[in-house]
Amino acid sequence: MEPQAAMLPDGRRLHLNHGPIDLIVEAFGPDEERAAAYAQATDRIRTILTELVGELPALRSPSGPAPRRFHGITARRMEAAVSPLAGDDFITPM
């Protein structure tokens, strides 16, 4: 399945979809900044799933208190978000 990006009928929100990723986003600010944000989001949806799939086995495994080193920026951010919560509990970046 190919990534999809389309403005919703309200003209304010952008629908992004690729595989399990399904987002409706809204940017705020001057029109030119909103348009730039939507263009950046559209560009990113084309690559993010492939980037994450390459690290999927590790993203599905438990995190620990010390963040692991992932290659992709999104995987690193996902790991950084959960590692402070890992402790004795089972938590994964996914």
PDB file of N, CA, C and O in Angstrom, chain B, residues numbered from 101:
ATOM      1  N   MET B 101       0.839  -1.180   0.000  1.00  0.00           N
ATOM      2  CA  MET B 101       0.000   0.000   0.000  1.00  0.00           C
ATOM      3  C   MET B 101       0.888   1.248   0.000  1.00  0.00           C
ATOM      4  O   MET B 101       1.868   1.331   0.739  1.00  0.00           O
ATOM      5  N   GLU B 102       0.531   2.187  -0.822  1.00  0.00           N
ATOM      6  CA  GLU B 102       1.275   3.443  -0.931  1.00  0.00           C
ATOM      7  C   GLU B 102       0.785   4.439   0.117  1.00  0.00           C
ATOM      8  O   GLU B 102      -0.389   4.422   0.489  1.00  0.00           O
ATOM      9  N   PRO B 103       1.671   5.299   0.589  1.00  0.00           N
ATOM     10  CA  PRO B 103       1.246   6.344   1.525  1.00  0.00           C
ATOM     11  C   PRO B 103       0.239   7.279   0.861  1.00  0.00           C
ATOM     12  O   PRO B 103       0.300   7.537  -0.341  1.00  0.00           O
ATOM     13  N   GLN B 104      -0.684   7.775   1.673  1.00  0.00           N
ATOM     14  CA  GLN B 104      -1.701   8.690   1.170  1.00  0.00           C
ATOM     15  C   GLN B 104      -1.741   9.931   2.046  1.00  0.00           C
ATOM     16  O   GLN B 104      -1.596   9.844   3.265  1.00  0.00           O
ATOM     17  N   ALA B 105      -1.935  11.073   1.429  1.00  0.00           N
ATOM     18  CA  ALA B 105      -2.102  12.335   2.140  1.00  0.00           C
ATOM     19  C   ALA B 105      -3.154  13.147   1.400  1.00  0.00           C
ATOM     20  O   ALA B 105      -3.059  13.344   0.189  1.00  0.00           O
ATOM     21  N   ALA B 106      -4.158  13.615   2.135  1.00  0.00           N
ATOM     22  CA  ALA B 106      -5.223  14.396   1.504  1.00  0.00           C
ATOM     23  C   ALA B 106      -5.827  15.347   2.524  1.00  0.00           C
ATOM     24  O   ALA B 106      -6.010  15.003   3.692  1.00  0.00           O
ATOM     25  N   MET B 107      -6.127  16.534   2.061  1.00  0.00           N
ATOM     26  CA  MET B 107      -6.835  17.477   2.917  1.00  0.00           C
ATOM     27  C   MET B 107      -8.262  16.974   3.101  1.00  0.00           C
ATOM     28  O   MET B 107      -8.871  16.455   2.166  1.00  0.00           O
ATOM     29  N   LEU B 108      -8.784  17.129   4.299  1.00  0.00           N
ATOM     30  CA  LEU B 108     -10.172  16.761   4.559  1.00  0.00           C
ATOM     31  C   LEU B 108     -11.091  17.845   3.992  1.00  0.00           C
ATOM     32  O   LEU B 108     -10.644  18.961   3.730  1.00  0.00           O
ATOM     33  N   PRO B 109     -12.372  17.521   3.804  1.00  0.00           N
ATOM     34  CA  PRO B 109     -13.296  18.487   3.197  1.00  0.00           C
ATOM     35  C   PRO B 109     -13.376  19.826   3.934  1.00  0.00           C
ATOM     36  O   PRO B 109     -13.729  20.839   3.329  1.00  0.00           O
ATOM     37  N   ASP B 110     -13.054  19.845   5.233  1.00  0.00           N
ATOM     38  CA  ASP B 110     -13.123  21.114   5.969  1.00  0.00           C
ATOM     39  C   ASP B 110     -12.000  22.076   5.572  1.00  0.00           C
ATOM     40  O   ASP B 110     -12.033  23.249   5.944  1.00  0.00           O
ATOM     41  N   GLY B 111     -10.998  21.582   4.812  1.00  0.00           N
ATOM     42  CA  GLY B 111      -9.907  22.427   4.358  1.00  0.00           C
ATOM     43  C   GLY B 111      -8.911  22.829   5.428  1.00  0.00           C
ATOM     44  O   GLY B 111      -7.990  23.598   5.156  1.00  0.00           O
ATOM     45  N   ARG B 112      -9.082  22.320   6.646  1.00  0.00           N
ATOM     46  CA  ARG B 112      -8.198  22.675   7.759  1.00  0.00           C
ATOM     47  C   ARG B 112      -7.291  21.530   8.177  1.00  0.00           C
ATOM     48  O   ARG B 112      -6.180  21.755   8.657  1.00  0.00           O
ATOM     49  N   ARG B 113      -7.761  20.305   7.997  1.00  0.00           N
ATOM     50  CA  ARG B 113      -7.035  19.158   8.524  1.00  0.00           C
ATOM     51  C   ARG B 113      -6.525  18.277   7.397  1.00  0.00           C
ATOM     52  O   ARG B 113      -7.116  18.197   6.320  1.00  0.00           O
ATOM     53  N   LEU B 114      -5.397  17.611   7.684  1.00  0.00           N
ATOM     54  CA  LEU B 114      -4.741  16.731   6.715  1.00  0.00           C
ATOM     55  C   LEU B 114      -4.848  15.293   7.202  1.00  0.00           C
ATOM     56  O   LEU B 114      -4.549  14.999   8.360  1.00  0.00           O
ATOM     57  N   HIS B 115      -5.273  14.404   6.319  1.00  0.00           N
ATOM     58  CA  HIS B 115      -5.350  12.978   6.639  1.00  0.00           C
ATOM     59  C   HIS B 115      -4.134  12.292   6.034  1.00  0.00           C
ATOM     60  O   HIS B 115      -3.901  12.367   4.828  1.00  0.00           O
ATOM     61  N   LEU B 116      -3.358  11.621   6.890  1.00  0.00           N
ATOM     62  CA  LEU B 116      -2.161  10.883   6.469  1.00  0.00           C
ATOM     63  C   LEU B 116      -2.375   9.413   6.786  1.00  0.00           C
ATOM     64  O   LEU B 116      -2.791   9.065   7.891  1.00  0.00           O
ATOM     65  N   ASN B 117      -2.091   8.545   5.814  1.00  0.00           N
ATOM     66  CA  ASN B 117      -2.280   7.117   6.026  1.00  0.00           C
ATOM     67  C   ASN B 117      -1.210   6.337   5.285  1.00  0.00           C
ATOM     68  O   ASN B 117      -0.930   6.587   4.113  1.00  0.00           O
ATOM     69  N   HIS B 118      -0.615   5.380   6.003  1.00  0.00           N
ATOM     70  CA  HIS B 118       0.324   4.438   5.382  1.00  0.00           C
ATOM     71  C   HIS B 118       0.376   3.212   6.282  1.00  0.00           C
ATOM     72  O   HIS B 118       0.893   3.276   7.398  1.00  0.00           O
ATOM     73  N   GLY B 119      -0.158   2.100   5.797  1.00  0.00           N
ATOM     74  CA  GLY B 119      -0.182   0.875   6.597  1.00  0.00           C
ATOM     75  C   GLY B 119      -0.918   1.117   7.909  1.00  0.00           C
ATOM     76  O   GLY B 119      -2.058   1.584   7.900  1.00  0.00           O
ATOM     77  N   PRO B 120      -0.278   0.805   9.044  1.00  0.00           N
ATOM     78  CA  PRO B 120      -0.947   0.970  10.333  1.00  0.00           C
ATOM     79  C   PRO B 120      -0.978   2.422  10.817  1.00  0.00           C
ATOM     80  O   PRO B 120      -1.615   2.723  11.826  1.00  0.00           O
ATOM     81  N   ILE B 121      -0.301   3.314  10.110  1.00  0.00           N
ATOM     82  CA  ILE B 121      -0.270   4.721  10.506  1.00  0.00           C
ATOM     83  C   ILE B 121      -1.478   5.417   9.894  1.00  0.00           C
ATOM     84  O   ILE B 121      -1.644   5.423   8.675  1.00  0.00           O
ATOM     85  N   ASP B 122      -2.317   6.002  10.738  1.00  0.00           N
ATOM     86  CA  ASP B 122      -3.516   6.693  10.274  1.00  0.00           C
ATOM     87  C   ASP B 122      -3.701   7.928  11.151  1.00  0.00           C
ATOM     88  O   ASP B 122      -4.110   7.823  12.307  1.00  0.00           O
ATOM     89  N   LEU B 123      -3.397   9.092  10.595  1.00  0.00           N
ATOM     90  CA  LEU B 123      -3.407  10.331  11.367  1.00  0.00           C
ATOM     91  C   LEU B 123      -4.285  11.386  10.716  1.00  0.00           C
ATOM     92  O   LEU B 123      -4.362  11.485   9.492  1.00  0.00           O
ATOM     93  N   ILE B 124      -4.937  12.162  11.548  1.00  0.00           N
ATOM     94  CA  ILE B 124      -5.577  13.394  11.108  1.00  0.00           C
ATOM     95  C   ILE B 124      -4.900  14.497  11.896  1.00  0.00           C
ATOM     96  O   ILE B 124      -4.946  14.513  13.126  1.00  0.00           O
ATOM     97  N   VAL B 125      -4.266  15.428  11.177  1.00  0.00           N
ATOM     98  CA  VAL B 125      -3.494  16.485  11.834  1.00  0.00           C
ATOM     99  C   VAL B 125      -4.026  17.851  11.410  1.00  0.00           C
ATOM    100  O   VAL B 125      -4.572  18.023  10.321  1.00  0.00           O
ATOM    101  N   GLU B 126      -3.845  18.814  12.313  1.00  0.00           N
ATOM    102  CA  GLU B 126      -4.220  20.187  12.012  1.00  0.00           C
ATOM    103  C   GLU B 126      -3.101  21.103  12.457  1.00  0.00           C
ATOM    104  O   GLU B 126      -2.625  21.017  13.589  1.00  0.00           O
ATOM    105  N   ALA B 127      -2.688  21.974  11.569  1.00  0.00           N
ATOM    106  CA  ALA B 127      -1.653  22.961  11.881  1.00  0.00           C
ATOM    107  C   ALA B 127      -2.326  24.309  12.129  1.00  0.00           C
ATOM    108  O   ALA B 127      -3.390  24.604  11.584  1.00  0.00           O
ATOM    109  N   PHE B 128      -1.680  25.113  12.960  1.00  0.00           N
ATOM    110  CA  PHE B 128      -2.202  26.434  13.286  1.00  0.00           C
ATOM    111  C   PHE B 128      -1.146  27.478  12.971  1.00  0.00           C
ATOM    112  O   PHE B 128       0.050  27.225  13.116  1.00  0.00           O
ATOM    113  N   GLY B 129      -1.583  28.640  12.544  1.00  0.00           N
ATOM    114  CA  GLY B 129      -0.664  29.720  12.222  1.00  0.00           C
ATOM    115  C   GLY B 129      -1.036  30.356  10.903  1.00  0.00           C
ATOM    116  O   GLY B 129      -2.090  30.068  10.336  1.00  0.00           O
ATOM    117  N   PRO B 130      -0.159  31.230  10.415  1.00  0.00           N
ATOM    118  CA  PRO B 130      -0.411  31.865   9.116  1.00  0.00           C
ATOM    119  C   PRO B 130      -0.520  30.808   8.011  1.00  0.00           C
ATOM    120  O   PRO B 130       0.089  29.741   8.090  1.00  0.00           O
ATOM    121  N   ASP B 131      -1.297  31.126   6.994  1.00  0.00           N
ATOM    122  CA  ASP B 131      -1.558  30.173   5.904  1.00  0.00           C
ATOM    123  C   ASP B 131      -0.284  29.589   5.304  1.00  0.00           C
ATOM    124  O   ASP B 131      -0.214  28.384   5.064  1.00  0.00           O
ATOM    125  N   GLU B 132       0.723  30.425   5.061  1.00  0.00           N
ATOM    126  CA  GLU B 132       1.953  29.921   4.426  1.00  0.00           C
ATOM    127  C   GLU B 132       2.695  28.945   5.344  1.00  0.00           C
ATOM    128  O   GLU B 132       3.301  27.988   4.862  1.00  0.00           O
ATOM    129  N   GLU B 133       2.654  29.176   6.648  1.00  0.00           N
ATOM    130  CA  GLU B 133       3.307  28.250   7.580  1.00  0.00           C
ATOM    131  C   GLU B 133       2.530  26.947   7.688  1.00  0.00           C
ATOM    132  O   GLU B 133       3.120  25.871   7.782  1.00  0.00           O
ATOM    133  N   ARG B 134       1.212  27.045   7.675  1.00  0.00           N
ATOM    134  CA  ARG B 134       0.395  25.833   7.708  1.00  0.00           C
ATOM    135  C   ARG B 134       0.643  25.003   6.459  1.00  0.00           C
ATOM    136  O   ARG B 134       0.783  23.783   6.545  1.00  0.00           O
ATOM    137  N   ALA B 135       0.699  25.647   5.302  1.00  0.00           N
ATOM    138  CA  ALA B 135       0.952  24.933   4.043  1.00  0.00           C
ATOM    139  C   ALA B 135       2.317  24.258   4.076  1.00  0.00           C
ATOM    140  O   ALA B 135       2.463  23.128   3.610  1.00  0.00           O
ATOM    141  N   ALA B 136       3.311  24.942   4.620  1.00  0.00           N
ATOM    142  CA  ALA B 136       4.654  24.352   4.726  1.00  0.00           C
ATOM    143  C   ALA B 136       4.641  23.154   5.666  1.00  0.00           C
ATOM    144  O   ALA B 136       5.280  22.140   5.386  1.00  0.00           O
ATOM    145  N   ALA B 137       3.920  23.261   6.777  1.00  0.00           N
ATOM    146  CA  ALA B 137       3.837  22.147   7.730  1.00  0.00           C
ATOM    147  C   ALA B 137       3.165  20.936   7.087  1.00  0.00           C
ATOM    148  O   ALA B 137       3.622  19.807   7.260  1.00  0.00           O
ATOM    149  N   TYR B 138       2.087  21.167   6.350  1.00  0.00           N
ATOM    150  CA  TYR B 138       1.404  20.065   5.685  1.00  0.00           C
ATOM    151  C   TYR B 138       2.282  19.436   4.606  1.00  0.00           C
ATOM    152  O   TYR B 138       2.249  18.220   4.418  1.00  0.00           O
ATOM    153  N   ALA B 139       3.055  20.236   3.905  1.00  0.00           N
ATOM    154  CA  ALA B 139       3.971  19.695   2.891  1.00  0.00           C
ATOM    155  C   ALA B 139       5.047  18.833   3.547  1.00  0.00           C
ATOM    156  O   ALA B 139       5.399  17.775   3.027  1.00  0.00           O
ATOM    157  N   GLN B 140       5.565  19.280   4.680  1.00  0.00           N
ATOM    158  CA  GLN B 140       6.573  18.494   5.398  1.00  0.00           C
ATOM    159  C   GLN B 140       5.978  17.182   5.901  1.00  0.00           C
ATOM    160  O   GLN B 140       6.618  16.134   5.806  1.00  0.00           O
ATOM    161  N   ALA B 141       4.761  17.233   6.435  1.00  0.00           N
ATOM    162  CA  ALA B 141       4.110  16.011   6.922  1.00  0.00           C
ATOM    163  C   ALA B 141       3.858  15.037   5.770  1.00  0.00           C
ATOM    164  O   ALA B 141       4.043  13.830   5.921  1.00  0.00           O
ATOM    165  N   THR B 142       3.442  15.560   4.632  1.00  0.00           N
ATOM    166  CA  THR B 142       3.205  14.718   3.455  1.00  0.00           C
ATOM    167  C   THR B 142       4.496  14.054   2.994  1.00  0.00           C
ATOM    168  O   THR B 142       4.497  12.873   2.648  1.00  0.00           O
ATOM    169  N   ASP B 143       5.584  14.799   2.986  1.00  0.00           N
ATOM    170  CA  ASP B 143       6.881  14.217   2.615  1.00  0.00           C
ATOM    171  C   ASP B 143       7.295  13.131   3.602  1.00  0.00           C
ATOM    172  O   ASP B 143       7.798  12.083   3.197  1.00  0.00           O
ATOM    173  N   ARG B 144       7.086  13.376   4.890  1.00  0.00           N
ATOM    174  CA  ARG B 144       7.549  12.437   5.918  1.00  0.00           C
ATOM    175  C   ARG B 144       6.753  11.140   5.916  1.00  0.00           C
ATOM    176  O   ARG B 144       7.324  10.078   6.168  1.00  0.00           O
ATOM    177  N   ILE B 145       5.456  11.191   5.641  1.00  0.00           N
ATOM    178  CA  ILE B 145       4.648   9.963   5.658  1.00  0.00           C
ATOM    179  C   ILE B 145       5.145   8.976   4.608  1.00  0.00           C
ATOM    180  O   ILE B 145       4.912   7.773   4.727  1.00  0.00           O
ATOM    181  N   ARG B 146       5.820   9.469   3.593  1.00  0.00           N
ATOM    182  CA  ARG B 146       6.326   8.594   2.529  1.00  0.00           C
ATOM    183  C   ARG B 146       7.490   7.723   2.990  1.00  0.00           C
ATOM    184  O   ARG B 146       7.738   6.677   2.389  1.00  0.00           O
ATOM    185  N   THR B 147       8.210   8.119   4.036  1.00  0.00           N
ATOM    186  CA  THR B 147       9.423   7.398   4.440  1.00  0.00           C
ATOM    187  C   THR B 147       9.378   6.804   5.839  1.00  0.00           C
ATOM    188  O   THR B 147      10.167   5.910   6.146  1.00  0.00           O
ATOM    189  N   ILE B 148       8.488   7.267   6.686  1.00  0.00           N
ATOM    190  CA  ILE B 148       8.563   6.884   8.097  1.00  0.00           C
ATOM    191  C   ILE B 148       8.297   5.393   8.322  1.00  0.00           C
ATOM    192  O   ILE B 148       8.975   4.771   9.141  1.00  0.00           O
ATOM    193  N   LEU B 149       7.341   4.815   7.625  1.00  0.00           N
ATOM    194  CA  LEU B 149       7.027   3.406   7.859  1.00  0.00           C
ATOM    195  C   LEU B 149       8.197   2.511   7.474  1.00  0.00           C
ATOM    196  O   LEU B 149       8.544   1.594   8.218  1.00  0.00           O
ATOM    197  N   THR B 150       8.802   2.761   6.338  1.00  0.00           N
ATOM    198  CA  THR B 150       9.963   1.974   5.918  1.00  0.00           C
ATOM    199  C   THR B 150      11.085   2.095   6.941  1.00  0.00           C
ATOM    200  O   THR B 150      11.747   1.110   7.267  1.00  0.00           O
ATOM    201  N   GLU B 151      11.292   3.298   7.440  1.00  0.00           N
ATOM    202  CA  GLU B 151      12.325   3.528   8.454  1.00  0.00           C
ATOM    203  C   GLU B 151      12.043   2.715   9.720  1.00  0.00           C
ATOM    204  O   GLU B 151      12.954   2.099  10.272  1.00  0.00           O
ATOM    205  N   LEU B 152      10.805   2.708  10.177  1.00  0.00           N
ATOM    206  CA  LEU B 152      10.456   1.989  11.404  1.00  0.00           C
ATOM    207  C   LEU B 152      10.491   0.474  11.212  1.00  0.00           C
ATOM    208  O   LEU B 152      10.911  -0.252  12.113  1.00  0.00           O
ATOM    209  N   VAL B 153      10.058  -0.007  10.054  1.00  0.00           N
ATOM    210  CA  VAL B 153      10.046  -1.455   9.803  1.00  0.00           C
ATOM    211  C   VAL B 153      11.451  -2.031   9.917  1.00  0.00           C
ATOM    212  O   VAL B 153      11.621  -3.159  10.380  1.00  0.00           O
ATOM    213  N   GLY B 154      12.447  -1.279   9.507  1.00  0.00           N
ATOM    214  CA  GLY B 154      13.825  -1.747   9.607  1.00  0.00           C
ATOM    215  C   GLY B 154      14.279  -1.994  11.033  1.00  0.00           C
ATOM    216  O   GLY B 154      15.233  -2.737  11.263  1.00  0.00           O
ATOM    217  N   GLU B 155      13.599  -1.372  11.999  1.00  0.00           N
ATOM    218  CA  GLU B 155      13.988  -1.522  13.403  1.00  0.00           C
ATOM    219  C   GLU B 155      12.875  -2.168  14.233  1.00  0.00           C
ATOM    220  O   GLU B 155      12.914  -2.145  15.463  1.00  0.00           O
ATOM    221  N   LEU B 156      11.895  -2.736  13.554  1.00  0.00           N
ATOM    222  CA  LEU B 156      10.715  -3.274  14.222  1.00  0.00           C
ATOM    223  C   LEU B 156      11.004  -4.314  15.298  1.00  0.00           C
ATOM    224  O   LEU B 156      10.431  -4.208  16.382  1.00  0.00           O
ATOM    225  N   PRO B 157      11.860  -5.317  15.070  1.00  0.00           N
ATOM    226  CA  PRO B 157      12.090  -6.295  16.140  1.00  0.00           C
ATOM    227  C   PRO B 157      12.555  -5.641  17.450  1.00  0.00           C
ATOM    228  O   PRO B 157      12.087  -6.012  18.526  1.00  0.00           O
ATOM    229  N   ALA B 158      13.452  -4.694  17.362  1.00  0.00           N
ATOM    230  CA  ALA B 158      13.929  -4.023  18.580  1.00  0.00           C
ATOM    231  C   ALA B 158      12.855  -3.108  19.162  1.00  0.00           C
ATOM    232  O   ALA B 158      12.747  -2.991  20.382  1.00  0.00           O
ATOM    233  N   LEU B 159      12.064  -2.460  18.317  1.00  0.00           N
ATOM    234  CA  LEU B 159      11.000  -1.587  18.812  1.00  0.00           C
ATOM    235  C   LEU B 159       9.917  -2.375  19.542  1.00  0.00           C
ATOM    236  O   LEU B 159       9.226  -1.832  20.404  1.00  0.00           O
ATOM    237  N   ARG B 160       9.771  -3.647  19.199  1.00  0.00           N
ATOM    238  CA  ARG B 160       8.777  -4.504  19.859  1.00  0.00           C
ATOM    239  C   ARG B 160       9.316  -5.160  21.127  1.00  0.00           C
ATOM    240  O   ARG B 160       8.554  -5.766  21.880  1.00  0.00           O
ATOM    241  N   SER B 161      10.600  -5.047  21.366  1.00  0.00           N
ATOM    242  CA  SER B 161      11.188  -5.680  22.554  1.00  0.00           C
ATOM    243  C   SER B 161      11.206  -4.691  23.715  1.00  0.00           C
ATOM    244  O   SER B 161      11.164  -3.478  23.505  1.00  0.00           O
ATOM    245  N   PRO B 162      11.270  -5.213  24.944  1.00  0.00           N
ATOM    246  CA  PRO B 162      11.171  -4.343  26.120  1.00  0.00           C
ATOM    247  C   PRO B 162      12.303  -3.323  26.209  1.00  0.00           C
ATOM    248  O   PRO B 162      13.455  -3.603  25.878  1.00  0.00           O
ATOM    249  N   SER B 163      11.933  -2.143  26.665  1.00  0.00           N
ATOM    250  CA  SER B 163      12.914  -1.091  26.935  1.00  0.00           C
ATOM    251  C   SER B 163      13.428  -1.248  28.357  1.00  0.00           C
ATOM    252  O   SER B 163      12.794  -1.876  29.204  1.00  0.00           O
ATOM    253  N   GLY B 164      14.582  -0.666  28.592  1.00  0.00           N
ATOM    254  CA  GLY B 164      15.146  -0.623  29.932  1.00  0.00           C
ATOM    255  C   GLY B 164      15.373   0.822  30.328  1.00  0.00           C
ATOM    256  O   GLY B 164      15.066   1.732  29.558  1.00  0.00           O
ATOM    257  N   PRO B 165      15.911   1.045  31.527  1.00  0.00           N
ATOM    258  CA  PRO B 165      16.107   2.417  31.991  1.00  0.00           C
ATOM    259  C   PRO B 165      17.117   3.209  31.158  1.00  0.00           C
ATOM    260  O   PRO B 165      17.048   4.437  31.111  1.00  0.00           O
ATOM    261  N   ALA B 166      18.047   2.525  30.507  1.00  0.00           N
ATOM    262  CA  ALA B 166      19.020   3.208  29.641  1.00  0.00           C
ATOM    263  C   ALA B 166      18.549   3.069  28.196  1.00  0.00           C
ATOM    264  O   ALA B 166      18.426   1.947  27.703  1.00  0.00           O
ATOM    265  N   PRO B 167      18.284   4.175  27.505  1.00  0.00           N
ATOM    266  CA  PRO B 167      17.795   4.079  26.124  1.00  0.00           C
ATOM    267  C   PRO B 167      18.768   3.339  25.212  1.00  0.00           C
ATOM    268  O   PRO B 167      19.983   3.522  25.289  1.00  0.00           O
ATOM    269  N   ARG B 168      18.200   2.497  24.344  1.00  0.00           N
ATOM    270  CA  ARG B 168      19.010   1.814  23.332  1.00  0.00           C
ATOM    271  C   ARG B 168      19.299   2.771  22.193  1.00  0.00           C
ATOM    272  O   ARG B 168      18.641   3.803  22.057  1.00  0.00           O
ATOM    273  N   ARG B 169      20.275   2.434  21.382  1.00  0.00           N
ATOM    274  CA  ARG B 169      20.670   3.298  20.265  1.00  0.00           C
ATOM    275  C   ARG B 169      20.043   2.775  18.978  1.00  0.00           C
ATOM    276  O   ARG B 169      20.449   1.744  18.443  1.00  0.00           O
ATOM    277  N   PHE B 170      19.065   3.496  18.503  1.00  0.00           N
ATOM    278  CA  PHE B 170      18.410   3.174  17.244  1.00  0.00           C
ATOM    279  C   PHE B 170      19.005   4.036  16.139  1.00  0.00           C
ATOM    280  O   PHE B 170      19.618   5.069  16.407  1.00  0.00           O
ATOM    281  N   HIS B 171      18.819   3.605  14.902  1.00  0.00           N
ATOM    282  CA  HIS B 171      19.356   4.359  13.765  1.00  0.00           C
ATOM    283  C   HIS B 171      18.467   5.546  13.403  1.00  0.00           C
ATOM    284  O   HIS B 171      18.959   6.660  13.222  1.00  0.00           O
ATOM    285  N   GLY B 172      17.175   5.312  13.300  1.00  0.00           N
ATOM    286  CA  GLY B 172      16.252   6.361  12.856  1.00  0.00           C
ATOM    287  C   GLY B 172      15.867   7.305  13.979  1.00  0.00           C
ATOM    288  O   GLY B 172      15.765   6.898  15.136  1.00  0.00           O
ATOM    289  N   ILE B 173      15.655   8.565  13.634  1.00  0.00           N
ATOM    290  CA  ILE B 173      15.295   9.578  14.625  1.00  0.00           C
ATOM    291  C   ILE B 173      13.959   9.263  15.295  1.00  0.00           C
ATOM    292  O   ILE B 173      13.808   9.486  16.496  1.00  0.00           O
ATOM    293  N   THR B 174      12.994   8.752  14.542  1.00  0.00           N
ATOM    294  CA  THR B 174      11.695   8.446  15.135  1.00  0.00           C
ATOM    295  C   THR B 174      11.815   7.301  16.125  1.00  0.00           C
ATOM    296  O   THR B 174      11.229   7.367  17.206  1.00  0.00           O
ATOM    297  N   ALA B 175      12.550   6.262  15.791  1.00  0.00           N
ATOM    298  CA  ALA B 175      12.765   5.146  16.718  1.00  0.00           C
ATOM    299  C   ALA B 175      13.494   5.632  17.969  1.00  0.00           C
ATOM    300  O   ALA B 175      13.177   5.195  19.075  1.00  0.00           O
ATOM    301  N   ARG B 176      14.459   6.523  17.808  1.00  0.00           N
ATOM    302  CA  ARG B 176      15.174   7.063  18.977  1.00  0.00           C
ATOM    303  C   ARG B 176      14.227   7.855  19.874  1.00  0.00           C
ATOM    304  O   ARG B 176      14.307   7.764  21.099  1.00  0.00           O
ATOM    305  N   ARG B 177      13.348   8.619  19.275  1.00  0.00           N
ATOM    306  CA  ARG B 177      12.381   9.389  20.071  1.00  0.00           C
ATOM    307  C   ARG B 177      11.384   8.475  20.774  1.00  0.00           C
ATOM    308  O   ARG B 177      11.009   8.726  21.919  1.00  0.00           O
ATOM    309  N   MET B 178      10.955   7.420  20.094  1.00  0.00           N
ATOM    310  CA  MET B 178      10.040   6.461  20.715  1.00  0.00           C
ATOM    311  C   MET B 178      10.698   5.806  21.921  1.00  0.00           C
ATOM    312  O   MET B 178      10.074   5.661  22.972  1.00  0.00           O
ATOM    313  N   GLU B 179      11.954   5.412  21.770  1.00  0.00           N
ATOM    314  CA  GLU B 179      12.703   4.789  22.866  1.00  0.00           C
ATOM    315  C   GLU B 179      12.896   5.775  24.017  1.00  0.00           C
ATOM    316  O   GLU B 179      12.730   5.412  25.181  1.00  0.00           O
ATOM    317  N   ALA B 180      13.244   7.010  23.694  1.00  0.00           N
ATOM    318  CA  ALA B 180      13.453   8.024  24.734  1.00  0.00           C
ATOM    319  C   ALA B 180      12.166   8.294  25.513  1.00  0.00           C
ATOM    320  O   ALA B 180      12.217   8.619  26.700  1.00  0.00           O
ATOM    321  N   ALA B 181      11.031   8.165  24.861  1.00  0.00           N
ATOM    322  CA  ALA B 181       9.754   8.414  25.523  1.00  0.00           C
ATOM    323  C   ALA B 181       9.410   7.342  26.550  1.00  0.00           C
ATOM    324  O   ALA B 181       8.778   7.641  27.563  1.00  0.00           O
ATOM    325  N   VAL B 182       9.814   6.099  26.304  1.00  0.00           N
ATOM    326  CA  VAL B 182       9.416   5.019  27.214  1.00  0.00           C
ATOM    327  C   VAL B 182      10.496   4.588  28.190  1.00  0.00           C
ATOM    328  O   VAL B 182      10.173   4.044  29.245  1.00  0.00           O
ATOM    329  N   SER B 183      11.752   4.806  27.883  1.00  0.00           N
ATOM    330  CA  SER B 183      12.809   4.292  28.765  1.00  0.00           C
ATOM    331  C   SER B 183      12.725   4.843  30.190  1.00  0.00           C
ATOM    332  O   SER B 183      13.043   4.098  31.117  1.00  0.00           O
ATOM    333  N   PRO B 184      12.319   6.095  30.432  1.00  0.00           N
ATOM    334  CA  PRO B 184      12.191   6.536  31.824  1.00  0.00           C
ATOM    335  C   PRO B 184      11.090   5.797  32.587  1.00  0.00           C
ATOM    336  O   PRO B 184      11.082   5.792  33.818  1.00  0.00           O
ATOM    337  N   LEU B 185      10.173   5.179  31.864  1.00  0.00           N
ATOM    338  CA  LEU B 185       9.058   4.467  32.486  1.00  0.00           C
ATOM    339  C   LEU B 185       9.320   2.975  32.626  1.00  0.00           C
ATOM    340  O   LEU B 185       8.517   2.263  33.230  1.00  0.00           O
ATOM    341  N   ALA B 186      10.423   2.493  32.081  1.00  0.00           N
ATOM    342  CA  ALA B 186      10.672   1.052  32.001  1.00  0.00           C
ATOM    343  C   ALA B 186      10.792   0.413  33.376  1.00  0.00           C
ATOM    344  O   ALA B 186       9.997  -0.468  33.702  1.00  0.00           O
ATOM    345  N   GLY B 187      11.744   0.817  34.183  1.00  0.00           N
ATOM    346  CA  GLY B 187      11.911   0.240  35.514  1.00  0.00           C
ATOM    347  C   GLY B 187      11.720  -1.255  35.525  1.00  0.00           C
ATOM    348  O   GLY B 187      12.378  -1.980  34.779  1.00  0.00           O
ATOM    349  N   ASP B 188      10.813  -1.720  36.374  1.00  0.00           N
ATOM    350  CA  ASP B 188      10.514  -3.146  36.490  1.00  0.00           C
ATOM    351  C   ASP B 188       9.325  -3.556  35.622  1.00  0.00           C
ATOM    352  O   ASP B 188       8.970  -4.733  35.567  1.00  0.00           O
ATOM    353  N   ASP B 189       8.718  -2.595  34.954  1.00  0.00           N
ATOM    354  CA  ASP B 189       7.535  -2.878  34.147  1.00  0.00           C
ATOM    355  C   ASP B 189       7.919  -3.197  32.707  1.00  0.00           C
ATOM    356  O   ASP B 189       8.963  -2.766  32.217  1.00  0.00           O
ATOM    357  N   PHE B 190       7.065  -3.951  32.047  1.00  0.00           N
ATOM    358  CA  PHE B 190       7.266  -4.306  30.641  1.00  0.00           C
ATOM    359  C   PHE B 190       6.684  -3.193  29.787  1.00  0.00           C
ATOM    360  O   PHE B 190       5.483  -2.926  29.831  1.00  0.00           O
ATOM    361  N   ILE B 191       7.539  -2.550  29.016  1.00  0.00           N
ATOM    362  CA  ILE B 191       7.084  -1.504  28.107  1.00  0.00           C
ATOM    363  C   ILE B 191       7.975  -1.523  26.873  1.00  0.00           C
ATOM    364  O   ILE B 191       9.186  -1.717  26.972  1.00  0.00           O
ATOM    365  N   THR B 192       7.368  -1.321  25.719  1.00  0.00           N
ATOM    366  CA  THR B 192       8.130  -1.277  24.466  1.00  0.00           C
ATOM    367  C   THR B 192       7.897   0.080  23.810  1.00  0.00           C
ATOM    368  O   THR B 192       6.905   0.744  24.113  1.00  0.00           O
ATOM    369  N   PRO B 193       8.780   0.500  22.930  1.00  0.00           N
ATOM    370  CA  PRO B 193       8.540   1.748  22.213  1.00  0.00           C
ATOM    371  C   PRO B 193       7.311   1.700  21.305  1.00  0.00           C
ATOM    372  O   PRO B 193       6.736   2.739  20.981  1.00  0.00           O
ATOM    373  N   MET B 194       6.910   0.499  20.896  1.00  0.00           N
ATOM    374  CA  MET B 194       5.739   0.396  20.021  1.00  0.00           C
ATOM    375  C   MET B 194       4.472   0.722  20.779  1.00  0.00           C
ATOM    376  O   MET B 194       3.383   0.688  20.205  1.00  0.00           O
TER     377      MET B 194
END
